[in-house]
Amino acid sequence: MPVDALQPGMVVARAIYNAEGRVLLNEGMTLKPSYLIRLRELGIPAVYVRDGILDDLEIEDVVSEKTRLQAIKVMKDLFGSWHEGERDHTPLLADYTRLERVINSLLEDLLDRKELMLNLTDIRTLDDYTFAHSVNVCILALVTGLTLHYTRSALLHLGMGALLHDIGKTCIPLHILNKPGRLTVEEYELVCHHAQYGFDILRLQKEVSLVSARVALEHHERYNGSGYPRGLKGEEIHEFARITGVVDVYDALTADRVYRRAYPPYEAYEMLAGAGNFTHDYRIIKAFLLNVAAYPVGTMVKLNNGEVGVVTGTARGHSHQPRVRLIYHADGKPYTVPSSLDLTVDPDHFVCRVLPPEAVPPAGGEGSVAGAGREGREVL
């Protein structure tokens, strides 16, 4: 639920953390007016809330919450120290061991959950965007590498490059990176230099392979030659960088930024699908999108027959054919007996529209939210 649509009395369904792993708002907390004000101040775009429809459904991510939070904490420590001026030719050796451990942990989770689709909408504060983005890009790159049947060694090099693809941004002033308005020509050119800066940093680290460093250099190159910094095209761009470029775009599109709201996953999906063999390698796009649910769990959808339901899951390889729990008949009357539809086995039905979550009253009547919340200390 977008923060602007939240109402006091709603109950949080998934905890929200900052980049240090600290709980900002715990699962089960009842929202108060003061919490809503603080959520807006922190730049948190949305919150999972209980709606009385999916309270029995456990939403699984492709990596565990613990693994993701540990990875984000490591990236915040690394980026934070380098932004404070400790980056000049400082070896990454001490950090490299932690980074390698992060990638192995992410990879183990992905291998344990390889049948899961990318389903969750990531919630991050605006200030934590860079750290969470780096981890997300690493996860999405590894998912794509697994789909392409990479060896363990190749996955580690890909993961390291993806995790550090934006390390060059530590050379860019924060007031430019976080600027809410349009960048000047000079500011934009400076930001574009982060790819070269990243390569210059990583190639000096003997622990980081040259192919991982090339990911930092080439992840903004484009298949048709329109990218930067060198205008490479097609196979001239290393495959690891082509993968990272695709998933970097997807994660950036689906996240709230200081200068625009996030695109919904189905729109980001279509934008990437339409870029195949133009700005991006279609083979890589296809491998990545095989793992993406166009309609994440909890998405309210209207079907072609007029019925309204909520997505409960998506089978791998069937991104646009989710399982839907029906909640309203075509005439607007609620279902009294639960009914579900699997669009993979019912080709006559398909999603024709995504509804904003606030457009559908929660089960139990207008303004009510099923499931009692619990009081607790104010953690925001």
TORTI-254722 format. One record per residue (C-alpha): x, y, z; residue number from 1. Coordinates in steps of 0.5 Angstrom, whole numbers, plus 500, padded with zeros to 3 digits. Layout:
N
{X X, Y Y, Z Z, i NUM}
...
This chain:
380
{X 500, Y 500, Z 500, i 1}
{X 503, Y 507, Z 498, i 2}
{X 505, Y 511, Z 504, i 3}
{X 500, Y 516, Z 502, i 4}
{X 494, Y 511, Z 502, i 5}
{X 495, Y 509, Z 509, i 6}
{X 490, Y 510, Z 514, i 7}
{X 491, Y 510, Z 522, i 8}
{X 489, Y 503, Z 525, i 9}
{X 492, Y 499, Z 519, i 10}
{X 497, Y 493, Z 521, i 11}
{X 504, Y 492, Z 518, i 12}
{X 505, Y 485, Z 515, i 13}
{X 512, Y 486, Z 514, i 14}
{X 517, Y 489, Z 518, i 15}
{X 521, Y 495, Z 515, i 16}
{X 529, Y 496, Z 516, i 17}
{X 534, Y 501, Z 515, i 18}
{X 541, Y 499, Z 512, i 19}
{X 544, Y 498, Z 518, i 20}
{X 539, Y 492, Z 520, i 21}
{X 535, Y 496, Z 525, i 22}
{X 527, Y 495, Z 525, i 23}
{X 524, Y 502, Z 523, i 24}
{X 517, Y 499, Z 524, i 25}
{X 515, Y 492, Z 526, i 26}
{X 511, Y 487, Z 523, i 27}
{X 504, Y 487, Z 527, i 28}
{X 504, Y 494, Z 529, i 29}
{X 498, Y 498, Z 528, i 30}
{X 499, Y 504, Z 525, i 31}
{X 499, Y 511, Z 528, i 32}
{X 498, Y 518, Z 525, i 33}
{X 505, Y 519, Z 528, i 34}
{X 508, Y 513, Z 525, i 35}
{X 505, Y 516, Z 518, i 36}
{X 509, Y 522, Z 519, i 37}
{X 515, Y 519, Z 520, i 38}
{X 515, Y 514, Z 514, i 39}
{X 514, Y 520, Z 510, i 40}
{X 520, Y 524, Z 513, i 41}
{X 524, Y 517, Z 512, i 42}
{X 522, Y 517, Z 504, i 43}
{X 519, Y 510, Z 505, i 44}
{X 515, Y 509, Z 499, i 45}
{X 510, Y 504, Z 501, i 46}
{X 508, Y 499, Z 507, i 47}
{X 506, Y 492, Z 507, i 48}
{X 499, Y 492, Z 511, i 49}
{X 494, Y 486, Z 512, i 50}
{X 488, Y 486, Z 508, i 51}
{X 484, Y 480, Z 511, i 52}
{X 485, Y 477, Z 504, i 53}
{X 492, Y 474, Z 504, i 54}
{X 493, Y 474, Z 512, i 55}
{X 494, Y 466, Z 511, i 56}
{X 499, Y 467, Z 505, i 57}
{X 507, Y 467, Z 507, i 58}
{X 510, Y 471, Z 502, i 59}
{X 517, Y 468, Z 500, i 60}
{X 523, Y 472, Z 497, i 61}
{X 529, Y 469, Z 493, i 62}
{X 533, Y 471, Z 499, i 63}
{X 532, Y 471, Z 506, i 64}
{X 531, Y 477, Z 510, i 65}
{X 537, Y 476, Z 514, i 66}
{X 541, Y 475, Z 508, i 67}
{X 539, Y 481, Z 505, i 68}
{X 540, Y 485, Z 511, i 69}
{X 547, Y 483, Z 512, i 70}
{X 549, Y 484, Z 505, i 71}
{X 546, Y 491, Z 505, i 72}
{X 550, Y 493, Z 512, i 73}
{X 556, Y 491, Z 509, i 74}
{X 555, Y 495, Z 503, i 75}
{X 553, Y 501, Z 507, i 76}
{X 560, Y 500, Z 511, i 77}
{X 564, Y 500, Z 505, i 78}
{X 560, Y 506, Z 501, i 79}
{X 560, Y 510, Z 508, i 80}
{X 568, Y 509, Z 509, i 81}
{X 570, Y 511, Z 502, i 82}
{X 565, Y 517, Z 502, i 83}
{X 568, Y 519, Z 508, i 84}
{X 575, Y 520, Z 504, i 85}
{X 578, Y 513, Z 506, i 86}
{X 578, Y 511, Z 499, i 87}
{X 585, Y 513, Z 496, i 88}
{X 588, Y 507, Z 494, i 89}
{X 586, Y 503, Z 500, i 90}
{X 586, Y 496, Z 499, i 91}
{X 579, Y 492, Z 499, i 92}
{X 583, Y 486, Z 502, i 93}
{X 579, Y 487, Z 509, i 94}
{X 572, Y 488, Z 506, i 95}
{X 574, Y 483, Z 500, i 96}
{X 573, Y 477, Z 505, i 97}
{X 566, Y 480, Z 507, i 98}
{X 564, Y 481, Z 500, i 99}
{X 566, Y 474, Z 498, i 100}
{X 562, Y 472, Z 504, i 101}
{X 556, Y 476, Z 502, i 102}
{X 556, Y 473, Z 495, i 103}
{X 556, Y 466, Z 497, i 104}
{X 551, Y 467, Z 502, i 105}
{X 546, Y 470, Z 497, i 106}
{X 548, Y 464, Z 492, i 107}
{X 546, Y 459, Z 497, i 108}
{X 540, Y 462, Z 498, i 109}
{X 538, Y 463, Z 491, i 110}
{X 540, Y 455, Z 490, i 111}
{X 536, Y 453, Z 496, i 112}
{X 530, Y 457, Z 493, i 113}
{X 531, Y 457, Z 485, i 114}
{X 524, Y 455, Z 484, i 115}
{X 521, Y 462, Z 487, i 116}
{X 520, Y 468, Z 482, i 117}
{X 522, Y 475, Z 484, i 118}
{X 516, Y 477, Z 487, i 119}
{X 517, Y 482, Z 493, i 120}
{X 516, Y 489, Z 492, i 121}
{X 523, Y 492, Z 495, i 122}
{X 522, Y 497, Z 501, i 123}
{X 528, Y 502, Z 502, i 124}
{X 528, Y 509, Z 505, i 125}
{X 531, Y 514, Z 500, i 126}
{X 537, Y 515, Z 504, i 127}
{X 539, Y 507, Z 503, i 128}
{X 538, Y 507, Z 496, i 129}
{X 545, Y 506, Z 494, i 130}
{X 546, Y 500, Z 499, i 131}
{X 540, Y 496, Z 497, i 132}
{X 540, Y 497, Z 490, i 133}
{X 547, Y 494, Z 490, i 134}
{X 545, Y 488, Z 493, i 135}
{X 539, Y 488, Z 489, i 136}
{X 543, Y 488, Z 483, i 137}
{X 547, Y 483, Z 485, i 138}
{X 541, Y 478, Z 487, i 139}
{X 538, Y 479, Z 480, i 140}
{X 545, Y 478, Z 476, i 141}
{X 546, Y 472, Z 480, i 142}
{X 539, Y 469, Z 478, i 143}
{X 540, Y 471, Z 471, i 144}
{X 547, Y 467, Z 471, i 145}
{X 544, Y 461, Z 474, i 146}
{X 539, Y 461, Z 469, i 147}
{X 544, Y 461, Z 464, i 148}
{X 548, Y 455, Z 467, i 149}
{X 554, Y 459, Z 470, i 150}
{X 559, Y 455, Z 474, i 151}
{X 560, Y 457, Z 481, i 152}
{X 567, Y 461, Z 479, i 153}
{X 563, Y 465, Z 474, i 154}
{X 557, Y 466, Z 479, i 155}
{X 562, Y 469, Z 484, i 156}
{X 566, Y 474, Z 479, i 157}
{X 559, Y 476, Z 476, i 158}
{X 557, Y 477, Z 483, i 159}
{X 563, Y 481, Z 485, i 160}
{X 562, Y 486, Z 479, i 161}
{X 555, Y 487, Z 480, i 162}
{X 555, Y 488, Z 488, i 163}
{X 561, Y 493, Z 486, i 164}
{X 558, Y 496, Z 480, i 165}
{X 557, Y 503, Z 483, i 166}
{X 563, Y 503, Z 487, i 167}
{X 565, Y 509, Z 483, i 168}
{X 559, Y 513, Z 486, i 169}
{X 563, Y 514, Z 492, i 170}
{X 567, Y 519, Z 488, i 171}
{X 561, Y 523, Z 486, i 172}
{X 559, Y 529, Z 491, i 173}
{X 553, Y 526, Z 495, i 174}
{X 549, Y 533, Z 494, i 175}
{X 549, Y 531, Z 486, i 176}
{X 547, Y 524, Z 487, i 177}
{X 541, Y 526, Z 492, i 178}
{X 539, Y 532, Z 488, i 179}
{X 532, Y 532, Z 487, i 180}
{X 531, Y 536, Z 481, i 181}
{X 534, Y 536, Z 474, i 182}
{X 542, Y 535, Z 474, i 183}
{X 546, Y 541, Z 470, i 184}
{X 550, Y 538, Z 464, i 185}
{X 556, Y 539, Z 468, i 186}
{X 553, Y 535, Z 474, i 187}
{X 550, Y 529, Z 469, i 188}
{X 557, Y 529, Z 466, i 189}
{X 560, Y 528, Z 473, i 190}
{X 555, Y 522, Z 475, i 191}
{X 557, Y 519, Z 468, i 192}
{X 564, Y 518, Z 470, i 193}
{X 562, Y 514, Z 476, i 194}
{X 563, Y 508, Z 471, i 195}
{X 571, Y 510, Z 469, i 196}
{X 572, Y 511, Z 477, i 197}
{X 569, Y 505, Z 479, i 198}
{X 574, Y 501, Z 474, i 199}
{X 580, Y 505, Z 476, i 200}
{X 578, Y 503, Z 484, i 201}
{X 577, Y 496, Z 482, i 202}
{X 583, Y 495, Z 478, i 203}
{X 588, Y 497, Z 483, i 204}
{X 585, Y 491, Z 488, i 205}
{X 589, Y 485, Z 487, i 206}
{X 583, Y 481, Z 490, i 207}
{X 578, Y 483, Z 485, i 208}
{X 578, Y 480, Z 478, i 209}
{X 579, Y 484, Z 472, i 210}
{X 572, Y 481, Z 469, i 211}
{X 569, Y 484, Z 475, i 212}
{X 572, Y 491, Z 474, i 213}
{X 570, Y 491, Z 467, i 214}
{X 562, Y 490, Z 470, i 215}
{X 563, Y 497, Z 473, i 216}
{X 566, Y 500, Z 467, i 217}
{X 561, Y 497, Z 462, i 218}
{X 555, Y 497, Z 466, i 219}
{X 552, Y 503, Z 462, i 220}
{X 554, Y 501, Z 455, i 221}
{X 548, Y 499, Z 451, i 222}
{X 547, Y 494, Z 446, i 223}
{X 546, Y 499, Z 440, i 224}
{X 553, Y 503, Z 442, i 225}
{X 549, Y 509, Z 445, i 226}
{X 552, Y 508, Z 452, i 227}
{X 558, Y 510, Z 456, i 228}
{X 563, Y 511, Z 457, i 229}
{X 566, Y 508, Z 451, i 230}
{X 560, Y 507, Z 446, i 231}
{X 561, Y 499, Z 446, i 232}
{X 556, Y 495, Z 442, i 233}
{X 554, Y 488, Z 442, i 234}
{X 559, Y 483, Z 444, i 235}
{X 564, Y 488, Z 445, i 236}
{X 561, Y 489, Z 452, i 237}
{X 563, Y 483, Z 457, i 238}
{X 557, Y 479, Z 458, i 239}
{X 557, Y 480, Z 466, i 240}
{X 557, Y 487, Z 464, i 241}
{X 551, Y 486, Z 459, i 242}
{X 547, Y 482, Z 465, i 243}
{X 549, Y 487, Z 470, i 244}
{X 546, Y 493, Z 465, i 245}
{X 539, Y 489, Z 464, i 246}
{X 538, Y 488, Z 472, i 247}
{X 541, Y 495, Z 474, i 248}
{X 535, Y 498, Z 469, i 249}
{X 530, Y 494, Z 472, i 250}
{X 532, Y 495, Z 479, i 251}
{X 532, Y 503, Z 478, i 252}
{X 525, Y 503, Z 475, i 253}
{X 522, Y 499, Z 480, i 254}
{X 525, Y 503, Z 486, i 255}
{X 522, Y 510, Z 488, i 256}
{X 528, Y 515, Z 487, i 257}
{X 528, Y 523, Z 489, i 258}
{X 526, Y 525, Z 482, i 259}
{X 520, Y 520, Z 481, i 260}
{X 516, Y 515, Z 483, i 261}
{X 517, Y 507, Z 482, i 262}
{X 514, Y 504, Z 476, i 263}
{X 510, Y 498, Z 477, i 264}
{X 513, Y 491, Z 476, i 265}
{X 509, Y 490, Z 470, i 266}
{X 511, Y 496, Z 466, i 267}
{X 518, Y 495, Z 468, i 268}
{X 518, Y 488, Z 465, i 269}
{X 515, Y 491, Z 458, i 270}
{X 520, Y 496, Z 458, i 271}
{X 525, Y 491, Z 458, i 272}
{X 522, Y 486, Z 454, i 273}
{X 521, Y 492, Z 449, i 274}
{X 529, Y 493, Z 449, i 275}
{X 531, Y 487, Z 447, i 276}
{X 537, Y 487, Z 441, i 277}
{X 536, Y 494, Z 441, i 278}
{X 539, Y 497, Z 448, i 279}
{X 540, Y 491, Z 451, i 280}
{X 542, Y 483, Z 449, i 281}
{X 535, Y 480, Z 448, i 282}
{X 538, Y 473, Z 450, i 283}
{X 540, Y 476, Z 457, i 284}
{X 533, Y 480, Z 458, i 285}
{X 529, Y 473, Z 456, i 286}
{X 534, Y 469, Z 462, i 287}
{X 532, Y 475, Z 467, i 288}
{X 525, Y 476, Z 465, i 289}
{X 524, Y 468, Z 466, i 290}
{X 525, Y 469, Z 474, i 291}
{X 520, Y 476, Z 474, i 292}
{X 513, Y 476, Z 476, i 293}
{X 510, Y 481, Z 473, i 294}
{X 505, Y 482, Z 478, i 295}
{X 508, Y 481, Z 485, i 296}
{X 504, Y 477, Z 490, i 297}
{X 499, Y 482, Z 493, i 298}
{X 498, Y 486, Z 487, i 299}
{X 490, Y 487, Z 486, i 300}
{X 488, Y 485, Z 478, i 301}
{X 482, Y 486, Z 474, i 302}
{X 481, Y 480, Z 469, i 303}
{X 478, Y 480, Z 462, i 304}
{X 471, Y 477, Z 465, i 305}
{X 471, Y 483, Z 470, i 306}
{X 472, Y 479, Z 476, i 307}
{X 477, Y 482, Z 481, i 308}
{X 482, Y 478, Z 485, i 309}
{X 489, Y 479, Z 488, i 310}
{X 495, Y 475, Z 486, i 311}
{X 498, Y 469, Z 491, i 312}
{X 503, Y 467, Z 486, i 313}
{X 507, Y 466, Z 480, i 314}
{X 510, Y 460, Z 477, i 315}
{X 517, Y 460, Z 474, i 316}
{X 517, Y 462, Z 467, i 317}
{X 509, Y 464, Z 467, i 318}
{X 511, Y 471, Z 469, i 319}
{X 504, Y 474, Z 466, i 320}
{X 500, Y 468, Z 468, i 321}
{X 499, Y 469, Z 476, i 322}
{X 495, Y 465, Z 481, i 323}
{X 489, Y 469, Z 483, i 324}
{X 485, Y 469, Z 489, i 325}
{X 478, Y 472, Z 487, i 326}
{X 475, Y 477, Z 491, i 327}
{X 469, Y 480, Z 487, i 328}
{X 465, Y 478, Z 482, i 329}
{X 464, Y 482, Z 475, i 330}
{X 458, Y 485, Z 478, i 331}
{X 462, Y 488, Z 484, i 332}
{X 459, Y 483, Z 489, i 333}
{X 464, Y 480, Z 494, i 334}
{X 465, Y 472, Z 493, i 335}
{X 462, Y 469, Z 500, i 336}
{X 466, Y 462, Z 498, i 337}
{X 474, Y 463, Z 497, i 338}
{X 475, Y 461, Z 490, i 339}
{X 482, Y 461, Z 486, i 340}
{X 484, Y 461, Z 479, i 341}
{X 491, Y 459, Z 476, i 342}
{X 492, Y 463, Z 469, i 343}
{X 497, Y 458, Z 467, i 344}
{X 491, Y 452, Z 466, i 345}
{X 486, Y 457, Z 464, i 346}
{X 488, Y 461, Z 458, i 347}
{X 481, Y 464, Z 457, i 348}
{X 482, Y 469, Z 463, i 349}
{X 488, Y 474, Z 463, i 350}
{X 490, Y 480, Z 467, i 351}
{X 487, Y 486, Z 463, i 352}
{X 488, Y 491, Z 469, i 353}
{X 492, Y 492, Z 475, i 354}
{X 488, Y 496, Z 481, i 355}
{X 492, Y 501, Z 486, i 356}
{X 491, Y 497, Z 493, i 357}
{X 487, Y 503, Z 496, i 358}
{X 482, Y 502, Z 490, i 359}
{X 479, Y 495, Z 493, i 360}
{X 476, Y 496, Z 500, i 361}
{X 479, Y 491, Z 505, i 362}
{X 475, Y 485, Z 507, i 363}
{X 471, Y 486, Z 513, i 364}
{X 468, Y 492, Z 510, i 365}
{X 470, Y 499, Z 509, i 366}
{X 476, Y 502, Z 513, i 367}
{X 477, Y 495, Z 517, i 368}
{X 483, Y 491, Z 517, i 369}
{X 483, Y 484, Z 519, i 370}
{X 488, Y 482, Z 524, i 371}
{X 489, Y 486, Z 531, i 372}
{X 495, Y 489, Z 531, i 373}
{X 500, Y 490, Z 537, i 374}
{X 502, Y 496, Z 541, i 375}
{X 510, Y 496, Z 542, i 376}
{X 515, Y 501, Z 543, i 377}
{X 516, Y 507, Z 537, i 378}
{X 521, Y 504, Z 533, i 379}
{X 521, Y 510, Z 528, i 380}
